[in-house]
């Protein structure tokens, strides 16, 4: 049997999620072909406003900062040896953009959960466009994450109000699968492995 793209992404940890970590939705929503107009018969289930991103000048913990600097310097040195100066500029620009976005306050946006789907900062996604949801913690704040079927945007991040997790989970479980543990992407696994290796080497000295 030929190797499928999904087999490769599962191996890299991009799409592979343990089946026992997924809780299926309690109810099935009608298929798109059975719904003539998703804008009709919309019923609001939950609504809140929150910053569109987590702003924290202390982006990473001290341990992660040291590890990130070491990894960055190592990668930069390799790119210099390979004379990939354009790639170095691109990576540096992305890192600077991430720092600026994390250190400045986000804009207040409105999120809504309806019986037909989810509205994310004005953009509406039907249930058939969404895969599953889970919760993470970023800079001490709880964040609701919803993965989309399409590659773009791929994942929606909702900053949620304190104490609203249980209510949101109860509503979303009626329509979507719930993942108990946040799925790790390939980049997450690679970064964690590098940090663990650096921490292990440091402890041996």
Secondary structure by P-SEA (a helix, b strand, c coil): ccccaaaaaaaaccccccccccccccccccccccccccccccccccccccccbbbbcccccaaaaaaaaaaaaaaaaaaaaacaaaaaaaaaaaaaaaaaaaaccccbbbbbbcccccccccccccccccccccccccccbbbbbbbcccccccbbbbbccccaaaaaaaaaaacbbbbccccccaaaaaaaaaaaaaaaaaaac
